[in-house]
Amino acid sequence: MKNLFLFLFACTLFSCTSTFKVDVPKNIKVPCVIYFSSDHCGWCRKFDPNWEKVKNDTNFKNIVFYKDDELYNENELIALFDVGSVPAVVFIANDGVAVKTVGYESESEFYNKMKDFKKLNQNDNVIKAMKRAVADITTDDNLYKSVVCAIKDNQIQAARNLVSTSKDNNDLYNFIRNNQIQAARDYIKYLK
């Protein structure tokens, strides 16, 4: 939630911003960013290289980028997101919360917003995994408690050894198997 507020604050610094919840159309994958522009807009033409550079940055490979003219239902989206002027960029998070910014943004401003948006969605995925935690603890409760203690005591190799003996496929064990130790720590904090 803190990241959402930071993201919204960053968005309000440089352009007009609005936030709302949407039912995401079926042809749009989230998390995503949609850029609305016009061929006759000077600020849009100035923003185009910034869009392309950030869009092609490998740091954002898990975020889908759309330009309005690439979508078959462009007019429906203009109405859905209440796009009245361009350039406009709409960020849609995993949970359907949309943030619309209107106005030109420099490459660094847009890049920083994308970094915040990426963090917001990564944290959302970790939280979803954590919410499944109670249901995931099934077969060996003592082993699970030992793994939690090992992580809390920063005994990472001990946790890996314990997990390697289990055929359980819960989120905590998968974090450890995939060497995502910080995610495992966050997972444990969530369970407190």
N, C-alpha and C positions, 0 to 999 in steps of 0.2 A: 504494500500500500504506500509505503514511504517513497518507493521508486516512482509510482504513478504520480504522486504530488510533485516530485522533482521534475519529472518529464513535463507535466502540465505547466509548471513554473517556467521551465526553459522555453516552452512553446510560446508563452505569453510575452516574453521579453522582446521579441523582434517582429511579431506579426499578430494579426487578429486571430484569436483562437476561440473555438467552441468545442465542447465535449458532450457526447451523448451516447446512448446505448442503441445499437441497431440490430435488426435481424439481417445477418449477412446473406446476400444473395448466393444461391447455390454455385454459381460459376466463379466465385471468388474464394480463394484459399487464404486462410489466416495463419499466422500474422502477416499482414500485408501493408503496403503503402500504395496509394493511388494518386497519381498526378493529373490534375485537370489543367488544361492549357488551351490556347487559341493561336492559330497561325498569325493573327493580326495583332497579337499582344507583344509589345517590345520587351516587357519584363519577363514574359514567358521565354522568349528567345534567349534572353540573358541568363535565365535559370536553367535552360536545357542542358548545357555542358555540366553544370553542378549535379543535376539529376543523373546524367549518364555516368559520371565518374563514381558517384556514391553507389548507384545501382550495380555497377560492375566490380565493386570492392568485395573481395572474398570474405571480409569480416561479416557481411550481411547475407551470406548464402542461404540461410534458413528463413529469410524474409522474402516474400513474393512482391515484386514490383510490377505495377500496372500503370500504363499511361491510358488516359481516358479513351483515346481513339483505338486502342487495342481491344476494347471490350465491346461486345455486341449490344449491350444494353446501356449505352452511355447516357441517354436521356433519363432513363430510370434512376441511374446513379446520381446524376446531377440533382434530381428531385429528392432522392433519399438523403443525400448529404447537404442539401440546401446550398449548392454552389452558385453564388450570385456574381462572383468576380474571380478573375484568374490573375496570376497563378494561384492555385489552391492545392494543398497536399493533405490527404486524409490518411491518418495512421489508424489501422484497425487491429486491436489486440486479440489474443486468443479467445477472450471472453466476450467479444463483440463490442467492447467499449471503443468508440471512435473519437479521435481528436482531429479537428480540421484546422489547418492554418492557412491563412490567406495573405499573400504578399510575397515579394521577392526575398530570398534568403541566400546569403553567400554560401560558398562551398563548405566553409568551416562551421557555420551555423547549422546547415542541414546535416552535415556529418555528425555533429555533436547530438542533435536530436535523434538521429538514427542509432547512435551508441546507447542513448538512454532508452529508446524504444526496444532495442535488442535485449538489454538487461531486464526490462520490465517483463518481457515474454519468457526469458529464461527462468526468472524467479517464479513465474506463473506455472511453468512446467514442473519445477521442483515441488512447489506447494501441492499441485495435483497428485504427484507421486506420494507425498507425505500423507495426504488425506486417505490414501489407500492402505496406510501402514497397519492399522489395527486388523483389517481383514487379511492382510498378507501373512501375519504371524500365525502359522498353522501347526507345523509338525513338531518342532523342538524348541520349546520355550526357554529351556536352560541354555541351549546353544545361542539363541538369540540374545539373552541377557549377557552372556559372556562376550559376544561380539560388541554389544553396546558398551560394556565396561572397557574393553580393549581400545575402542575408538576414543572414549572419554579420557583414558589414560595415555593417549597418543602412542599406543602400541600397535602401529599399523600392520606390521608383519604378522603379529599374533592374530589380529583380526582376519588377515588374508588366509592364514593357516586354518583358522576355525571355519571360515566360509568355504574353503576348498573341501572340507569334509561333508558338507551339506549338499543335498540335491534340491533343497528349497530354492524357489525362484522369486523371492520377495524383493522389494525395491532396495532396501538397505544392503542386502547381499549383492545385488547387481551393481550398486554404486561402488562397493568395495572391489568387486571383480573387475570393473571397468576403470579402476584407479581414480575414481571421482571422490576423493577423501573429503573435500570441503562439502560436497553435496551430502555425503554420509553424516558429517557433523551437523549440518543444517537439519537433516532429517531427524536426527536424535533430539536436537533442541526443540523441534516442533512437537515431539511426543511428550515433552515434560508437562 
